[in-house]
Amino acid sequence: MAIDARIVKELRELTGLPMMVCKKALEDSGGDVEAAREILRKQGQKVAEAKIDRTTREGRIAGFVTPAGTCGVMVPLLCETEPVARCEDFVALHDAIIEKLKSTAKPPRTNDELLATPLVSGKTVRDTLLEVVAKIRENIQIGPLAVVEGDAVFQYIHFDMHHGALVALKGADPADPAMQEVGKNLCMHIVFAKPRYLERTDVPPDVVAKEREILLAAAQADPKFAQKPAEIQHKIVEGKLGQFYAERCLLEQPYIRDDKVKVQAFVARDGKGARIASYAYAGVRM
C-alpha cells in the first residue's frame, strides 16, 4: 500500500530511525503508526539480542546525590566504541535516566528495576535503550547500578567520565564544607585505588583461605622458611596476609594524598568523629 510521506516523517521524528526503515514498518502495519512503532521496537530487541555478546569497553558514568545529601546514585552506561559514548542519542539516554532518578522518591536497587523504570516520555528505560540500540546499531548496556545511603553521601566522577565513586559517612553533616572535602577526597581515593572491600571482615572466608594457602606455598619454597619454628612461620604468613588486606580493603589502604597514613586514620584525623559506612565504585572498564 502507498504510505503518506507525512506519516513516514512523523514516525521518523518519533523514533529517530531512517526514513526507509520507518516506511517499511508502516507498510507492514498497514499505515498504523503505533503498530509500526511496536514493529520497530521488536526489531530493536532483535538487534540488541544479536549484539549482546559484543564487548562494551567504552561509555560514561553519571550520577547524583540527593539535595538532602543522604543518598547517592551512579549509573554506568556502556557501549562498544568511543564515538558512540559521545553521540547525542547515547548522551540523551543517559541524561534522561539520571533526570528521572533524581525525581524518584526511592531509587531502584537493581538493574532490572532500573530497566523497568518509566522515563518522562512514558517509555521504560529498557524500551528506550532498545530504540537507541536499533538506531545506533551497537551494543549498549547499563553497568552495575550503585546506590549508597547514609548520614552524609558524597560523590566524585573523574573528568573522563570513565570512573566514579560514592561514599557514605556515618555521623557527618553533608552541609559541612570540611566534611564535603573529606568525602570528595575519599571518593577520589576510591577511584584511584579501587578497593574491593570496606574492611577485612568483609572479605569472604574462602577468599582469605585461598590467599593464605597461596602465601604458605610460596613461603615453603624458601628453604630458610622451613627451618623456622611453626609460630614464626605463622607470623610470616599472617604478615603477608596483612599486605593482601592493605591492597584490597578501603580502610587499610594507604591514603592517596599521604601514603604514610591509612584511610581509616585519615578519616579519624579529619572526619570530626565520622566513619565510613559504605562506598561504591563505578567504572566503564571494571
VOSE-505979 format. One record per residue: x, y, z of N, C-alpha, C, O, CB in turn; residue in one letter. Coordinates in steps of 0.1 Angstrom, whole numbers, padded with zeros to 4 digits, always signed. Glycine has a CB too. Layout:
N
XYZXYZXYZXYZXYZa...
//
This chain:
286
+0008-0012+0000+0000+0000+0000+0009+0013+0000+0020+0012+0005-0010+0000+0012m+0003+0023-0005+0011+0036-0006+0010+0042+0008+0000+0043+0014+0005+0045-0016a+0022+0047+0013+0023+0053+0026+0025+0068+0024+0034+0072+0017+0034+0047+0034i+0017+0076+0031+0018+0090+0030+0031+0095+0036+0035+0090+0047+0006+0097+0038d+0039+0103+0029+0052+0108+0034+0051+0115+0047+0061+0114+0055+0058+0117+0023a+0040+0121+0050+0038+0128+0062+0038+0119+0074+0043+0122+0085+0026+0137+0063r+0032+0107+0072+0032+0097+0083+0046+0091+0085+0050+0088+0096+0022+0085+0079i+0053+0089+0074+0067+0084+0075+0075+0094+0083+0083+0090+0091+0073+0082+0061v+0073+0107+0080+0081+0117+0087+0077+0117+0102+0086+0119+0110+0078+0131+0080k+0065+0115+0105+0060+0115+0119+0067+0104+0126+0072+0106+0137+0045+0114+0119e+0067+0092+0120+0073+0080+0127+0088+0082+0128+0094+0078+0138+0070+0067+0119l+0094+0088+0118+0109+0091+0119+0112+0100+0131+0121+0098+0138+0114+0097+0106r+0103+0111+0132+0105+0120+0143+0103+0114+0157+0110+0117+0167+0096+0132+0142e+0094+0104+0157+0091+0097+0170+0103+0087+0174+0105+0085+0186+0078+0089+0169l+0109+0081+0164+0118+0070+0166+0133+0074+0163+0142+0068+0169+0115+0058+0158t+0135+0084+0154+0148+0088+0151+0155+0078+0141+0167+0079+0138+0157+0089+0163g+0147+0068+0136+0152+0058+0127+0152+0063+0112+0144+0073+0109+0145+0045+0128l+0159+0057+0103+0159+0062+0089+0146+0061+0083+0137+0053+0087+0169+0053+0081p+0144+0070+0073+0131+0071+0066+0126+0058+0060+0115+0054+0061+0131+0082+0055m+0135+0050+0053+0132+0038+0047+0128+0027+0057+0119+0019+0054+0143+0033+0038m+0135+0027+0068+0131+0018+0079+0117+0021+0084+0109+0011+0086+0141+0018+0090v+0114+0033+0086+0101+0037+0091+0090+0034+0080+0079+0029+0084+0101+0052+0094c+0093+0037+0068+0084+0034+0057+0080+0019+0057+0069+0015+0055+0089+0038+0044k+0091+0010+0058+0088-0004+0057+0080-0009+0069+0071-0017+0067+0102-0012+0058k+0082-0003+0081+0074-0007+0093+0060-0002+0091+0051-0009+0095+0080+0000+0106a+0057+0009+0085+0044+0014+0082+0037+0005+0071+0025+0003+0072+0044+0029+0077l+0044+0001+0062+0039-0008+0052+0034-0021+0058+0024-0026+0055+0049-0011+0040e+0043-0026+0067+0040-0039+0074+0028-0037+0084+0021-0047+0087+0052-0044+0082d+0026-0025+0089+0015-0023+0099+0002-0017+0092-0008-0014+0099+0019-0013+0109s+0002-0016+0079-0009-0011+0072-0011+0004+0074-0023+0009+0074-0022-0018+0076g-0001+0011+0077-0002+0026+0079-0005+0030+0093-0006+0042+0096-0012+0031+0070g-0005+0020+0103-0008+0023+0117+0005+0027+0124+0014+0019+0125-0015+0011+0124d+0006+0040+0128+0018+0045+0134+0022+0037+0147+0034+0033+0148+0017+0059+0137v+0012+0035+0156+0015+0028+0168+0020+0014+0166+0029+0009+0173+0003+0029+0178e+0013+0007+0156+0017-0007+0153+0031-0007+0147+0038-0016+0149+0006-0013+0144a+0034+0003+0139+0047+0004+0133+0058+0006+0144+0069+0001+0143+0047+0016+0123a+0055+0014+0154+0064+0016+0165+0067+0003+0172+0078+0001+0176+0059+0027+0175r+0056-0005+0174+0058-0018+0180+0067-0027+0172+0075-0034+0177+0044-0024+0183e+0065-0027+0159+0073-0035+0150+0088-0030+0151+0097-0039+0152+0068-0033+0135i+0090-0017+0151+0104-0012+0153+0110-0016+0166+0122-0018+0167+0104+0003+0150l+0101-0015+0177+0106-0019+0190+0111-0033+0190+0121-0036+0196+0096-0016+0201r+0103-0042+0184+0107-0056+0183+0119-0058+0175+0128-0067+0178+0095-0065+0178k+0121-0050+0164+0133-0051+0157+0145-0047+0165+0156-0052+0164+0131-0042+0144q+0143-0036+0173+0153-0032+0182+0157-0043+0192+0169-0044+0195+0149-0019+0189g+0148-0050+0197+0150-0061+0206+0159-0072+0199+0169-0077+0204+0137-0068+0211q+0156-0075+0186+0163-0085+0178+0178-0080+0176+0187-0087+0177+0157-0088+0165k+0179-0067+0173+0192-0061+0171+0200-0062+0184+0212-0066+0184+0191-0046+0167v+0194-0059+0195+0201-0059+0208+0205-0074+0212+0216-0076+0216+0191-0054+0219a+0196-0083+0209+0200-0097+0212+0211-0102+0203+0219-0110+0208+0187-0106+0210e+0212-0097+0191+0222-0101+0182+0236-0095+0186+0246-0101+0183+0219-0097+0167a+0236-0084+0193+0248-0078+0197+0252-0080+0212+0262-0074+0216+0247-0063+0195k+0244-0088+0219+0245-0089+0234+0259-0094+0238+0264-0090+0249+0235-0098+0239i+0265-0102+0229+0278-0107+0233+0290-0098+0229+0302-0102+0232+0280-0121+0227d+0287-0087+0222+0298-0078+0218+0303-0070+0230+0295-0065+0238+0293-0069+0207r+0316-0069+0231+0322-0063+0243+0319-0048+0244+0320-0040+0234+0337-0065+0243t+0315-0044+0256+0312-0029+0258+0324-0024+0267+0323-0025+0279+0298-0027+0266t+0334-0018+0260+0346-0013+0267+0346+0002+0268+0355+0008+0274+0358-0018+0260r+0336+0008+0263+0335+0023+0263+0322+0027+0270+0314+0019+0274+0336+0029+0249e+0320+0040+0272+0308+0045+0278+0311+0057+0287+0321+0064+0285+0301+0034+0286g+0302+0059+0296+0303+0071+0305+0296+0068+0318+0287+0059+0319+0298+0084+0299r+0301+0075+0329+0295+0074+0342+0287+0087+0345+0292+0098+0342+0306+0071+0353i+0275+0086+0351+0268+0097+0355+0261+0094+0369+0258+0082+0371+0257+0102+0345a+0259+0104+0377+0253+0102+0390+0249+0114+0396+0251+0125+0391+0263+0094+0399g+0244+0113+0408+0240+0125+0416+0238+0121+0431+0237+0109+0434+0226+0131+0410f+0238+0131+0439+0235+0130+0453+0222+0138+0456+0221+0149+0451+0247+0135+0463v+0213+0132+0463+0200+0139+0466+0203+0152+0473+0213+0154+0480+0191+0130+0474t+0193+0162+0472+0195+0175+0478+0198+0174+0493+0205+0182+0499+0183+0184+0476p+0192+0164+0500+0194+0162+0514+0208+0157+0517+0213+0158+0529+0184+0153+0520a+0215+0152+0507+0228+0147+0509+0229+0133+0516+0240+0130+0521+0236+0157+0517g+0218+0126+0515+0218+0113+0523+0217+0101+0513+0217+0089+0518+0207+0113+0532t+0216+0103+0500+0215+0092+0491+0223+0096+0478+0221+0107+0473+0201+0088+0488c+0230+0086+0473+0237+0089+0460+0235+0077+0451+0234+0066+0455+0252+0090+0462g+0234+0080+0438+0231+0070+0427+0241+0073+0416+0244+0084+0413+0217+0071+0422v+0247+0062+0411+0256+0063+0400+0253+0052+0390+0251+0040+0393+0271+0061+0405m+0252+0056+0377+0247+0047+0366+0258+0047+0355+0260+0057+0349+0234+0052+0360v+0265+0035+0353+0273+0034+0341+0265+0030+0329+0257+0021+0330+0285+0024+0344p+0267+0038+0318+0261+0034+0305+0272+0030+0296+0281+0038+0293+0252+0045+0299l+0272+0018+0291+0283+0012+0284+0280+0010+0269+0268+0007+0265+0287-0001+0290l+0290+0011+0261+0288+0008+0246+0301+0002+0241+0311+0000+0248+0285+0022+0239c+0302+0000+0228+0313-0006+0222+0325+0003+0218+0336+0000+0220+0309-0014+0210e+0321+0015+0213+0331+0024+0208+0330+0038+0214+0320+0042+0219+0330+0025+0193t+0342+0045+0214+0343+0058+0220+0334+0069+0213+0327+0077+0220+0357+0063+0220e+0333+0069+0199+0324+0078+0193+0309+0077+0197+0303+0087+0199+0325+0077+0178p+0305+0065+0199+0291+0063+0204+0289+0069+0218+0278+0074+0221+0287+0048+0203v+0299+0067+0226+0298+0073+0240+0296+0088+0240+0292+0093+0250+0310+0069+0248a+0300+0094+0229+0299+0109+0228+0287+0113+0220+0284+0125+0219+0312+0115+0223r+0280+0104+0213+0270+0108+0204+0257+0113+0211+0255+0109+0222+0267+0096+0194c+0250+0121+0204+0238+0128+0210+0228+0118+0216+0223+0120+0227+0232+0136+0200e+0225+0107+0208+0214+0098+0213+0219+0091+0226+0210+0088+0235+0211+0088+0202d+0231+0087+0226+0236+0080+0238+0236+0089+0250+0232+0084+0261+0251+0074+0235f+0241+0101+0249+0242+0110+0260+0228+0114+0264+0225+0115+0276+0250+0123+0256v+0219+0116+0255+0205+0119+0258+0198+0108+0266+0191+0111+0276+0197+0122+0245a+0201+0096+0262+0195+0084+0270+0201+0085+0284+0193+0083+0294+0199+0071+0263l+0214+0087+0286+0220+0087+0299+0214+0098+0308+0210+0097+0319+0235+0089+0298h+0213+0110+0301+0207+0122+0308+0193+0119+0313+0189+0123+0324+0208+0134+0300d+0185+0113+0304+0171+0110+0307+0170+0101+0319+0161+0102+0327+0164+0104+0295a+0179+0091+0320+0178+0082+0331+0181+0089+0344+0174+0087+0354+0189+0070+0329i+0192+0097+0344+0196+0104+0356+0185+0114+0360+0182+0115+0372+0209+0111+0354i+0180+0121+0351+0169+0131+0355+0157+0124+0361+0151+0129+0370+0165+0139+0342e+0153+0113+0355+0142+0105+0361+0145+0100+0375+0137+0102+0384+0139+0093+0352k+0157+0095+0377+0161+0090+0390+0161+0101+0401+0158+0099+0413+0174+0083+0390l+0165+0113+0396+0165+0125+0406+0152+0128+0411+0150+0132+0423+0171+0137+0399k+0141+0125+0404+0128+0128+0408+0120+0116+0414+0109+0116+0417+0119+0134+0397s+0128+0105+0416+0122+0092+0421+0125+0092+0436+0136+0093+0441+0128+0080+0414t+0114+0090+0444+0115+0091+0458+0124+0079+0463+0132+0081+0473+0101+0090+0465a+0122+0067+0457+0130+0056+0462+0137+0050+0449+0131+0044+0441+0121+0045+0468k+0150+0053+0448+0157+0048+0436+0157+0033+0435+0157+0026+0445+0171+0054+0436p+0158+0028+0422+0159+0014+0420+0172+0008+0426+0182+0015+0427+0158+0010+0405p+0171-0004+0431+0183-0010+0437+0190-0020+0428+0202-0023+0430+0179-0017+0450r+0183-0025+0417+0189-0034+0408+0188-0029+0394+0180-0020+0391+0183-0048+0410t+0196-0035+0385+0195-0031+0371+0181-0035+0365+0176-0027+0357+0206-0038+0363n+0176-0046+0369+0162-0050+0364+0152-0039+0368+0143-0036+0360+0158-0064+0370d+0153-0034+0380+0143-0024+0385+0145-0011+0377+0136-0005+0373+0145-0021+0400e+0158-0008+0374+0161+0004+0366+0155+0003+0352+0149+0012+0347+0176+0007+0366l+0157-0009+0346+0153-0011+0332+0137-0010+0331+0132-0006+0321+0157-0024+0327l+0131-0013+0342+0116-0013+0342+0111+0001+0346+0098+0003+0345+0110-0023+0352a+0119+0010+0349+0115+0024+0354+0110+0032+0342+0118+0033+0332+0127+0031+0361t+0098+0038+0342+0094+0046+0331+0101+0060+0331+0102+0066+0342+0079+0048+0332p+0105+0064+0320+0111+0078+0318+0100+0088+0317+0088+0085+0316+0121+0078+0307l+0104+0101+0315+0094+0112+0314+0086+0109+0301+0074+0113+0300+0102+0125+0313v+0092+0103+0291+0085+0100+0279+0074+0090+0280+0065+0089+0271+0095+0095+0268s+0073+0083+0291+0063+0073+0294+0069+0059+0290+0063+0049+0295+0051+0076+0286g+0079+0058+0282+0085+0045+0279+0095+0041+0290+0101+0050+0296+0092+0046+0265k+0097+0028+0292+0106+0024+0302+0121+0026+0297+0123+0028+0285+0104+0009+0305t+0130+0025+0306+0144+0026+0303+0147+0015+0293+0155+0017+0284+0153+0025+0316v+0142+0003+0295+0145-0008+0286+0141-0005+0272+0149-0007+0263+0139-0021+0291r+0129-0001+0270+0123+0002+0257+0131+0013+0250+0134+0013+0238+0109+0005+0257d+0134+0023+0258+0142+0035+0252+0156+0031+0248+0161+0035+0238+0142+0046+0263t+0162+0022+0256+0175+0017+0253+0175+0009+0240+0184+0010+0232+0181+0009+0265l+0164+0001+0239+0163-0007+0227+0162+0001+0214+0167-0002+0204+0151-0017+0228l+0154+0012+0216+0153+0022+0204+0166+0028+0200+0169+0029+0189+0143+0033+0208e+0174+0031+0210+0188+0037+0208+0197+0026+0201+0204+0029+0192+0194+0042+0220v+0196+0014+0206+0204+0003+0200+0200+0001+0185+0208-0001+0177+0202-0010+0208v+0187+0001+0183+0182+0000+0169+0187+0011+0160+0190+0009+0148+0167-0001+0168a+0188+0023+0165+0192+0034+0158+0208+0034+0156+0212+0037+0145+0188+0047+0164k+0215+0032+0166+0230+0033+0166+0236+0020+0161+0247+0020+0155+0235+0036+0180i+0229+0009+0162+0234-0004+0158+0247-0008+0165+0257-0013+0159+0237-0004+0143r+0247-0006+0178+0258-0010+0187+0253-0015+0200+0243-0010+0205+0268+0002+0189e+0260-0025+0206+0256-0030+0219+0257-0019+0230+0267-0013+0231+0265-0042+0223n+0246-0017+0237+0245-0007+0248+0240-0014+0260+0230-0021+0259+0236+0005+0244i+0247-0013+0271+0243-0020+0283+0244-0010+0295+0252-0001+0295+0251-0032+0286q+0236-0012+0305+0237-0005+0318+0246-0013+0327+0243-0025+0330+0223-0002+0324i+0257-0007+0331+0266-0014+0340+0260-0015+0354+0249-0011+0356+0280-0007+0341g+0267-0021+0364+0262-0023+0377+0258-0010+0384+0266-0001+0385+0273-0030+0386p+0245-0009+0387+0239+0003+0394+0245+0004+0408+0246-0006+0415+0224+0002+0394l+0249+0016+0412+0254+0019+0425+0245+0028+0433+0242+0039+0428+0269+0025+0424a+0240+0024+0444+0232+0032+0453+0238+0032+0467+0240+0021+0473+0217+0027+0453v+0240+0043+0473+0246+0044+0486+0238+0054+0494+0234+0064+0490+0261+0049+0485v+0235+0050+0507+0228+0058+0516+0235+0060+0529+0242+0050+0533+0214+0053+0518e+0233+0071+0536+0240+0073+0549+0237+0087+0555+0229+0094+0549+0255+0071+0548g+0243+0090+0566+0241+0103+0572+0245+0114+0562+0239+0125+0561+0248+0105+0585d+0256+0112+0555+0262+0121+0545+0268+0113+0534+0277+0105+0536+0272+0131+0552a+0263+0116+0522+0268+0109+0510+0275+0119+0501+0270+0130+0498+0257+0101+0502v+0287+0115+0495+0294+0124+0486+0298+0116+0474+0299+0103+0474+0307+0129+0493f+0300+0123+0463+0304+0116+0450+0315+0123+0443+0318+0135+0446+0292+0115+0441q+0322+0116+0435+0332+0121+0426+0332+0114+0413+0332+0101+0413+0346+0121+0432y+0331+0121+0402+0332+0115+0388+0344+0121+0382+0346+0133+0380+0319+0117+0380i+0353+0112+0377+0366+0117+0371+0363+0124+0358+0352+0122+0352+0375+0105+0368h+0372+0133+0354+0369+0142+0343+0366+0134+0330+0359+0140+0321+0380+0152+0341f+0372+0122+0329+0370+0115+0316+0356+0107+0316+0353+0101+0306+0381+0105+0314d+0349+0108+0328+0336+0102+0329+0337+0086+0328+0327+0080+0325+0326+0107+0319m+0349+0081+0330+0350+0066+0330+0351+0060+0343+0349+0048+0345+0363+0063+0322h+0352+0068+0354+0353+0063+0367+0346+0072+0377+0346+0085+0375+0368+0062+0372h+0339+0067+0387+0332+0075+0397+0331+0067+0410+0333+0055+0410+0318+0079+0392g+0328+0074+0421+0327+0068+0434+0317+0075+0442+0315+0087+0441+0341+0067+0440a+0311+0068+0451+0302+0073+0461+0307+0068+0475+0312+0057+0476+0287+0069+0459l+0306+0077+0485+0309+0072+0498+0299+0078+0508+0295+0089+0507+0323+0077+0502v+0295+0069+0518+0285+0073+0528+0293+0074+0541+0299+0064+0545+0273+0063+0529a+0291+0085+0548+0297+0087+0561+0287+0086+0572+0276+0093+0571+0306+0099+0562l+0289+0079+0583+0281+0079+0595+0285+0090+0605+0297+0090+0608+0280+0065+0601k+0276+0098+0610+0280+0108+0619+0286+0120+0613+0294+0127+0620+0290+0102+0629g+0282+0123+0601+0287+0135+0594+0275+0144+0589+0264+0139+0587+0296+0131+0582a+0278+0157+0588+0268+0166+0582+0271+0169+0568+0282+0174+0565+0268+0180+0591d+0262+0165+0559+0265+0167+0544+0267+0181+0540+0273+0184+0530+0254+0161+0536p+0262+0191+0549+0264+0205+0545+0277+0211+0550+0280+0223+0547+0252+0213+0551a+0284+0204+0558+0297+0209+0564+0308+0209+0553+0311+0198+0548+0301+0200+0576d+0313+0221+0550+0323+0221+0539+0335+0213+0542+0341+0207+0533+0328+0236+0538p+0339+0211+0555+0351+0203+0558+0348+0188+0555+0356+0181+0550+0354+0205+0573a+0335+0184+0558+0332+0170+0555+0330+0168+0540+0332+0157+0535+0319+0166+0563m+0326+0178+0533+0325+0177+0519+0338+0175+0513+0340+0167+0503+0318+0190+0513q+0348+0181+0518+0362+0179+0513+0367+0165+0517+0373+0159+0508+0372+0190+0520e+0364+0161+0529+0368+0147+0533+0361+0137+0523+0367+0128+0518+0364+0144+0547v+0348+0139+0521+0340+0130+0513+0346+0129+0498+0347+0119+0492+0326+0134+0512g+0348+0141+0493+0354+0142+0479+0367+0135+0478+0370+0127+0469+0355+0156+0474k+0376+0137+0488+0389+0131+0488+0388+0116+0489+0396+0108+0483+0398+0136+0499n+0379+0111+0497+0377+0097+0499+0372+0091+0485+0377+0080+0481+0366+0094+0510l+0363+0098+0479+0358+0093+0466+0369+0092+0455+0370+0083+0447+0347+0102+0461c+0378+0103+0456+0389+0103+0446+0399+0091+0449+0404+0085+0440+0397+0116+0447m+0401+0088+0462+0409+0077+0466+0403+0064+0461+0410+0056+0455+0410+0076+0481h+0390+0062+0462+0383+0050+0458+0385+0048+0443+0387+0037+0438+0368+0050+0461i+0384+0059+0435+0385+0059+0420+0400+0055+0417+0402+0047+0408+0382+0072+0414v+0409+0060+0425+0423+0057+0422+0427+0043+0426+0433+0035+0419+0432+0067+0429f+0423+0039+0439+0428+0026+0444+0419+0014+0442+0423+0003+0443+0430+0028+0459a+0406+0017+0439+0396+0006+0435+0396-0005+0446+0399-0016+0442+0399+0001+0422k+0393-0002+0458+0392-0012+0468+0381-0022+0465+0371-0018+0459+0390-0006+0482p+0383-0034+0469+0372-0044+0467+0363-0046+0479+0352-0051+0478+0379-0058+0464r+0368-0042+0491+0360-0044+0503+0362-0032+0512+0372-0024+0511+0365-0057+0511y+0353-0029+0521+0355-0018+0531+0365-0022+0541+0374-0014+0544+0341-0015+0537l+0363-0033+0548+0373-0037+0558+0375-0052+0557+0368-0059+0550+0367-0034+0572e+0385-0057+0565+0389-0071+0563+0378-0081+0567+0378-0092+0562+0401-0074+0572r+0369-0077+0576+0358-0087+0579+0348-0089+0568+0340-0098+0568+0351-0082+0592t+0349-0080+0558+0340-0081+0546+0346-0091+0536+0338-0096+0527+0338-0068+0540d+0358-0095+0537+0364-0104+0527+0359-0118+0530+0360-0123+0541+0380-0104+0528v+0353-0125+0520+0348-0138+0522+0358-0148+0527+0370-0148+0523+0342-0144+0509p+0354-0156+0537+0364-0166+0543+0371-0175+0533+0383-0178+0535+0357-0175+0553p+0364-0179+0522+0371-0187+0512+0382-0180+0505+0391-0186+0500+0360-0193+0503d+0380-0167+0503+0390-0159+0496+0402-0158+0505+0413-0159+0500+0384-0145+0493v+0400-0155+0518+0411-0155+0528+0418-0168+0528+0431-0168+0528+0406-0151+0542v+0411-0179+0529+0417-0192+0530+0426-0195+0517+0437-0200+0519+0406-0203+0531a+0421-0191+0506+0428-0194+0493+0441-0185+0493+0451-0190+0489+0419-0190+0481k+0440-0173+0497+0452-0164+0498+0462-0169+0508+0474-0169+0505+0448-0150+0501e+0457-0174+0519+0467-0179+0529+0474-0192+0524+0486-0194+0526+0459-0183+0542r+0466-0200+0517+0472-0212+0511+0483-0208+0500+0493-0215+0500+0461-0220+0504e+0480-0198+0492+0490-0194+0482+0503-0188+0489+0514-0191+0485+0484-0183+0473i+0500-0180+0499+0512-0174+0506+0520-0184+0513+0533-0184+0513+0507-0164+0516l+0514-0194+0519+0521-0205+0526+0529-0213+0516+0541-0217+0519+0511-0214+0533l+0523-0216+0504+0530-0224+0494+0543-0216+0489+0553-0222+0487+0521-0228+0482a+0541-0203+0487+0552-0195+0483+0563-0194+0493+0575-0195+0490+0547-0181+0479a+0559-0193+0506+0569-0193+0517+0577-0206+0518+0589-0206+0521+0562-0189+0530a+0570-0217+0516+0576-0230+0518+0586-0233+0507+0594-0242+0508+0565-0241+0518q+0586-0226+0496+0595-0227+0486+0609-0222+0490+0619-0225+0483+0591-0220+0473a+0610-0214+0501+0622-0209+0506+0627-0219+0517+0621-0220+0527+0620-0195+0512d+0639-0225+0515+0644-0235+0525+0646-0229+0539+0644-0236+0548+0658-0240+0520p+0649-0216+0539+0651-0209+0552+0637-0209+0560+0637-0209+0573+0656-0195+0551k+0626-0208+0553+0613-0208+0559+0610-0221+0567+0605-0220+0578+0602-0205+0549f+0614-0232+0561+0611-0245+0567+0619-0247+0580+0615-0255+0588+0615-0256+0557a+0630-0240+0581+0638-0241+0593+0633-0233+0605+0637-0235+0617+0653-0237+0590q+0623-0225+0603+0618-0216+0613+0608-0223+0621+0601-0232+0616+0612-0203+0608k+0606-0220+0634+0596-0226+0643+0582-0223+0637+0580-0213+0629+0596-0220+0657p+0572-0232+0640+0559-0231+0634+0552-0217+0637+0545-0212+0629+0550-0242+0640a+0554-0212+0650+0548-0200+0653+0554-0188+0645+0546-0179+0642+0549-0197+0668e+0567-0189+0642+0573-0179+0633+0568-0180+0619+0565-0169+0613+0588-0180+0634i+0566-0192+0614+0561-0194+0601+0547-0188+0600+0543-0181+0590+0560-0209+0597q+0539-0190+0610+0525-0185+0611+0525-0170+0610+0517-0164+0603+0518-0190+0624h+0534-0163+0618+0535-0149+0618+0539-0143+0605+0534-0133+0600+0545-0144+0629k+0548-0150+0598+0553-0146+0585+0541-0146+0575+0539-0136+0567+0564-0154+0580i+0534-0157+0575+0522-0158+0565+0512-0148+0569+0506-0141+0560+0516-0172+0566v+0509-0146+0581+0499-0136+0585+0503-0122+0582+0495-0113+0579+0495-0137+0600e+0516-0119+0583+0521-0106+0580+0519-0103+0565+0515-0092+0561+0536-0105+0583g+0522-0113+0557+0519-0112+0542+0504-0110+0539+0501-0103+0530+0525-0123+0534k+0496-0117+0547+0482-0116+0545+0477-0102+0549+0468-0097+0543+0474-0126+0554l+0484-0095+0558+0481-0081+0561+0483-0072+0549+0476-0063+0547+0490-0077+0573g+0493-0075+0541+0496-0068+0529+0484-0070+0519+0481-0061+0512+0509-0072+0523q+0479-0082+0519+0468-0085+0510+0456-0077+0514+0449-0071+0505+0464-0101+0511f+0453-0076+0527+0442-0067+0531+0445-0052+0528+0435-0045+0524+0440-0069+0547y+0457-0048+0530+0460-0034+0527+0458-0030+0512+0456-0018+0509+0475-0031+0531a+0459-0040+0504+0457-0037+0489+0442-0037+0486+0439-0029+0477+0464-0048+0481e+0434-0044+0493+0420-0046+0489+0410-0040+0497+0399-0037+0493+0418-0061+0488r+0413-0037+0510+0403-0031+0519+0405-0016+0521+0416-0012+0524+0404-0038+0533c+0394-0009+0518+0395+0006+0518+0401+0011+0531+0410+0020+0530+0381+0011+0516l+0396+0007+0542+0401+0013+0555+0416+0010+0557+0422+0018+0565+0393+0007+0566l+0421+0000+0551+0435-0003+0554+0445+0001+0543+0457+0000+0544+0437-0018+0556e+0439+0007+0532+0448+0011+0521+0455+0024+0525+0450+0032+0533+0439+0014+0509q+0468+0026+0520+0475+0039+0522+0467+0050+0515+0463+0048+0503+0489+0038+0517p+0464+0060+0522+0457+0072+0516+0464+0078+0505+0476+0081+0506+0453+0082+0527y+0458+0081+0494+0465+0085+0482+0472+0099+0484+0482+0102+0477+0455+0086+0470i+0467+0107+0493+0473+0120+0495+0484+0120+0505+0492+0130+0507+0463+0131+0499r+0485+0109+0512+0496+0107+0522+0497+0092+0525+0490+0087+0533+0492+0115+0536d+0506+0086+0518+0507+0071+0518+0513+0066+0531+0514+0054+0533+0515+0066+0507d+0517+0075+0540+0521+0071+0554+0509+0069+0563+0511+0064+0574+0531+0081+0559k+0498+0073+0558+0485+0073+0567+0475+0063+0560+0473+0065+0548+0479+0087+0569v+0469+0054+0567+0459+0046+0562+0446+0054+0561+0444+0064+0568+0457+0033+0570k+0437+0050+0552+0424+0057+0550+0417+0058+0563+0411+0069+0566+0416+0049+0540v+0417+0047+0571+0410+0048+0584+0415+0059+0593+0408+0066+0600+0411+0034+0591q+0428+0060+0593+0435+0071+0601+0432+0084+0596+0430+0094+0604+0450+0068+0602a+0431+0086+0583+0428+0099+0577+0414+0103+0581+0412+0115+0584+0429+0098+0561f+0404+0094+0580+0391+0098+0584+0390+0101+0599+0383+0110+0603+0381+0086+0581v+0397+0093+0607+0398+0096+0622+0404+0110+0624+0400+0117+0634+0406+0085+0629a+0414+0114+0616+0420+0127+0618+0412+0139+0614+0411+0149+0620+0434+0126+0611r+0406+0137+0602+0399+0149+0596+0384+0148+0596+0377+0157+0592+0404+0150+0581d+0379+0136+0600+0365+0134+0598+0356+0138+0610+0344+0135+0609+0363+0120+0596g+0361+0145+0620+0352+0150+0631+0344+0139+0637+0332+0142+0641+0344+0161+0626k+0350+0128+0639+0342+0117+0645+0334+0108+0636+0328+0098+0640+0334+0122+0656g+0334+0112+0623+0326+0104+0614+0334+0091+0610+0346+0090+0613+0323+0112+0601a+0327+0082+0604+0333+0069+0599+0327+0065+0586+0315+0069+0583+0332+0058+0610r+0334+0058+0578+0329+0053+0565+0319+0042+0568+0322+0031+0574+0340+0048+0556i+0306+0044+0563+0296+0033+0565+0296+0024+0553+0294+0012+0554+0282+0040+0567a+0297+0030+0541+0297+0022+0528+0303+0030+0517+0305+0042+0518+0283+0017+0525s+0305+0023+0506+0310+0030+0494+0307+0022+0482+0302+0011+0483+0326+0032+0495y+0308+0029+0470+0306+0022+0457+0315+0028+0447+0318+0040+0447+0291+0023+0453a+0321+0019+0439+0329+0023+0427+0321+0020+0414+0316+0009+0413+0343+0017+0428y+0321+0029+0405+0315+0026+0392+0326+0029+0381+0332+0040+0381+0302+0035+0390a+0327+0020+0372+0337+0022+0361+0333+0017+0348+0325+0007+0347+0350+0015+0365g+0338+0023+0337+0335+0019+0324+0343+0006+0321+0338-0003+0315+0338+0029+0313v+0355+0006+0325+0364-0006+0324+0367-0011+0338+0377-0007+0344+0377-0002+0316r+0358-0020+0342+0359-0025+0356+0371-0034+0357+0374-0040+0368+0346-0033+0360m
//
